[in-house]
Amino acid sequence: MRIDVLTLFPDMYQGFLTESIIKRAIEGKKVEVYIHNFRDYSKDPHHKVDDTPFGGGQGMVLMCQPIFDAIEDLRKNDTKVIMLTPAGVPYKQSMAYDFSHEKHLILLCGHYEGFDERIRSIVDYEISIGDYILTGGELPSMVLMDSIIRLLPGVIEEESHIKESFHENLLDYPTYTKPRNFRGMEVPSVLCNGNHKEILSFREEMSYNRTKERRPDLLEDKEVK
């Protein structure tokens, strides 16, 4: 997979790309990640990428020309372009699985007061990571990359992401490790009896109960499917 990120702040990615699973995935050639400052595509003598909104209003709006040129330069036949915006659809784990099967993604990070509306004509998806406002799309782009790259074959063990939260629209079950008793808090005895059938049943029940208590909306989605 190849991922190209269009941003005004490329230095924000230095730590993200050089640590942990993302670093290993890049070094293992499971993914290629390229960070582009779309200011470099501006035809303005001062590399300007924004201007005041027609009709008046606060702030500055990202202009069409630099972003159109950047996407047209990087886009291939099999490319999917994702705009990170509060107006996008809520991001979910199922979307991460879908994107992990793509060959090429372009992630477009917004800033200031948003995008010229015409930029939406050249993107395939508009995605939001939550109902809150950030200063730009850089952090959301990292969230997407982290969630997608870890699903690529060979990056982590497949069982690790098959049995984690949001698989089949359920939250993960509670887990424990040594010691068995910590400050009076005991590990459930069923997890220590060696009966794998009972352990599986216990975990499924706990997963369902936790989801029902904390995220009943996920169970509604599960029933709809």
C-alpha positions as CSV (number, residue, x, y, z in Angstrom):
1,M,0.0,0.0,0.0
2,R,1.0,3.6,-0.6
3,I,-0.3,6.5,1.4
4,D,0.3,10.2,0.4
5,V,-0.6,12.9,2.9
6,L,-1.3,16.4,1.8
7,T,-0.7,18.9,4.7
8,L,0.6,22.3,5.5
9,F,2.5,21.0,8.5
10,P,4.7,18.0,7.4
11,D,6.9,18.2,10.5
12,M,4.0,17.0,12.6
13,Y,4.5,13.4,11.2
14,Q,8.1,13.0,12.2
15,G,7.5,11.1,15.5
16,F,4.4,9.3,14.2
17,L,6.3,7.7,11.3
18,T,9.4,6.7,13.3
19,E,8.0,4.9,16.3
20,S,6.3,1.5,17.1
21,I,4.2,-0.5,14.6
22,I,4.1,2.3,12.0
23,K,7.9,2.4,11.8
24,R,8.2,-1.4,11.6
25,A,5.5,-1.5,8.8
26,I,7.5,1.0,6.8
27,E,10.8,-0.7,7.4
28,G,9.2,-4.0,6.5
29,K,7.9,-2.5,3.2
30,K,4.3,-3.3,4.1
31,V,3.4,0.4,3.4
32,E,5.0,3.4,1.8
33,V,4.1,6.8,3.4
34,Y,4.9,10.1,1.7
35,I,4.2,13.5,3.3
36,H,3.6,16.5,0.9
37,N,3.3,20.1,1.7
38,F,0.6,21.2,-0.7
39,R,1.9,24.8,-0.4
40,D,4.7,23.5,-2.8
41,Y,2.0,23.2,-5.4
42,S,0.8,26.8,-5.1
43,K,1.4,29.0,-8.2
44,D,1.3,32.1,-6.1
45,P,4.7,33.9,-5.8
46,H,4.5,33.6,-2.0
47,H,3.1,30.1,-2.0
48,K,-0.3,31.3,-0.8
49,V,-2.9,28.5,-0.3
50,D,-5.8,30.4,1.2
51,D,-8.0,33.5,0.8
52,T,-11.0,35.3,2.2
53,P,-14.4,33.7,1.7
54,F,-16.9,35.1,-0.8
55,G,-19.8,36.6,1.0
56,G,-17.7,37.6,4.0
57,G,-17.1,35.8,7.2
58,Q,-14.4,34.8,9.6
59,G,-11.1,33.2,8.7
60,M,-9.5,32.0,5.5
61,V,-10.5,29.3,3.1
62,L,-8.2,26.8,1.4
63,M,-8.0,27.5,-2.4
64,C,-8.7,25.1,-5.2
65,Q,-5.6,25.4,-7.3
66,P,-2.9,24.0,-5.0
67,I,-5.0,21.1,-3.8
68,F,-6.4,20.2,-7.3
69,D,-2.8,20.3,-8.7
70,A,-1.5,18.2,-5.8
71,I,-4.2,15.5,-6.1
72,E,-4.0,15.4,-9.9
73,D,-0.2,15.0,-9.7
74,L,-0.4,12.1,-7.2
75,R,-3.6,10.3,-8.3
76,K,-3.4,7.0,-10.1
77,N,-6.2,4.8,-11.5
78,D,-6.6,2.9,-8.3
79,T,-6.3,5.9,-5.9
80,K,-8.9,6.8,-3.2
81,V,-8.8,10.4,-2.0
82,I,-10.0,11.0,1.6
83,M,-10.8,14.5,2.9
84,L,-10.5,14.9,6.7
85,T,-13.3,17.2,7.8
86,P,-15.8,17.7,10.6
87,A,-18.5,17.5,8.0
88,G,-17.5,14.0,7.0
89,V,-19.1,10.7,8.0
90,P,-18.1,9.2,11.3
91,Y,-15.1,6.9,11.1
92,K,-15.6,3.3,12.1
93,Q,-13.5,0.2,12.3
94,S,-15.3,-1.3,9.3
95,M,-14.0,1.5,7.2
96,A,-10.5,0.9,8.3
97,Y,-10.9,-2.8,7.1
98,D,-12.2,-1.6,3.8
99,F,-9.4,1.0,3.3
100,S,-6.7,-1.6,4.2
101,H,-7.6,-3.4,1.0
102,E,-6.9,-0.3,-1.2
103,K,-3.6,0.0,-3.0
104,H,-3.2,3.8,-2.8
105,L,-4.7,6.4,-0.5
106,I,-4.4,10.2,-0.5
107,L,-5.3,11.9,2.8
108,L,-6.2,15.5,2.5
109,C,-5.7,17.6,5.7
110,G,-7.7,20.8,6.1
111,H,-6.9,23.9,8.1
112,Y,-8.1,27.4,8.7
113,E,-11.9,27.7,8.0
114,G,-12.0,24.7,5.7
115,F,-12.0,23.9,2.0
116,D,-13.4,25.7,-1.0
117,E,-16.5,23.7,-1.7
118,R,-15.3,22.8,-5.2
119,I,-12.5,20.7,-3.8
120,R,-15.1,18.1,-2.7
121,S,-15.6,17.3,-6.4
122,I,-12.2,15.5,-6.6
123,V,-12.4,13.5,-3.3
124,D,-13.9,10.0,-2.9
125,Y,-14.6,10.1,0.9
126,E,-15.2,12.8,3.5
127,I,-14.4,11.5,7.0
128,S,-14.7,12.8,10.6
129,I,-13.0,11.1,13.6
130,G,-15.5,12.6,16.0
131,D,-17.9,15.4,16.9
132,Y,-15.3,18.0,18.0
133,I,-13.1,20.5,16.3
134,L,-9.3,20.3,15.8
135,T,-6.9,22.9,14.4
136,G,-6.4,20.8,11.3
137,G,-6.6,17.4,9.7
138,E,-3.1,16.2,10.6
139,L,-4.1,14.3,13.8
140,P,-7.2,12.7,12.1
141,S,-4.9,11.6,9.2
142,M,-2.6,9.9,11.7
143,V,-5.6,8.2,13.3
144,L,-6.7,6.8,9.9
145,M,-3.2,5.7,9.0
146,D,-2.6,3.9,12.4
147,S,-6.0,2.1,12.2
148,I,-5.4,1.1,8.5
149,I,-1.7,0.2,8.5
150,R,-2.0,-2.2,11.5
151,L,-4.5,-4.2,9.5
152,L,-2.2,-4.8,6.5
153,P,-1.0,-8.4,6.1
154,G,2.2,-9.1,8.1
155,V,2.1,-5.9,10.2
156,I,0.7,-7.6,13.3
157,E,-0.7,-11.1,14.0
158,E,-4.1,-11.4,12.4
159,E,-5.6,-12.9,15.5
160,S,-4.7,-9.6,17.4
161,H,-7.1,-7.5,15.4
162,I,-9.7,-10.2,14.7
163,K,-10.4,-10.5,18.4
164,E,-10.3,-6.9,19.5
165,S,-12.8,-4.1,20.1
166,F,-15.4,-3.4,17.4
167,H,-14.9,-6.8,15.7
168,E,-18.5,-7.9,14.9
169,N,-19.7,-4.6,16.5
170,L,-18.7,-5.6,20.0
171,L,-16.3,-4.1,22.6
172,D,-13.5,-6.2,23.8
173,Y,-13.9,-8.4,26.9
174,P,-12.0,-7.7,30.1
175,T,-8.5,-9.2,30.4
176,Y,-6.2,-9.9,33.3
177,T,-2.6,-10.9,34.1
178,K,-0.5,-11.8,37.1
179,P,-0.9,-11.5,40.1
180,R,-4.2,-13.3,40.5
181,N,-5.0,-11.1,43.5
182,F,-4.1,-7.4,43.5
183,R,-5.2,-5.3,46.5
184,G,-8.2,-7.6,47.1
185,M,-9.3,-7.6,43.5
186,E,-9.5,-11.2,42.2
187,V,-9.2,-12.5,38.7
188,P,-12.5,-14.3,37.8
189,S,-12.0,-17.9,38.7
190,V,-13.3,-19.1,35.3
191,L,-10.2,-17.7,33.6
192,C,-8.0,-19.9,35.8
193,N,-9.8,-23.2,35.5
194,G,-8.3,-24.3,32.2
195,N,-11.7,-25.0,30.6
196,H,-11.4,-23.3,27.3
197,K,-15.1,-23.7,26.4
198,E,-16.1,-22.0,29.6
199,I,-13.5,-19.3,29.1
200,L,-14.8,-18.5,25.6
201,S,-18.4,-18.4,26.8
202,F,-17.4,-16.1,29.7
203,R,-15.6,-13.7,27.3
204,E,-18.4,-13.6,24.8
205,E,-20.9,-12.8,27.6
206,M,-18.6,-10.1,29.1
207,S,-18.1,-8.6,25.6
208,Y,-21.8,-8.4,25.0
209,N,-22.5,-7.0,28.5
210,R,-19.8,-4.3,28.2
211,T,-21.2,-3.3,24.8
212,K,-24.7,-3.2,26.0
213,E,-23.7,-1.0,28.9
214,R,-21.3,1.4,27.2
215,R,-22.2,1.4,23.5
216,P,-25.8,0.1,22.9
217,D,-25.7,1.8,19.5
218,L,-23.3,-0.8,18.3
219,L,-25.7,-3.6,19.2
220,E,-28.4,-1.7,17.2
221,D,-26.0,-1.6,14.2
222,K,-25.4,-5.3,14.6
223,E,-29.1,-6.1,14.5
224,V,-29.6,-4.0,11.4
225,K,-26.8,-5.9,9.6
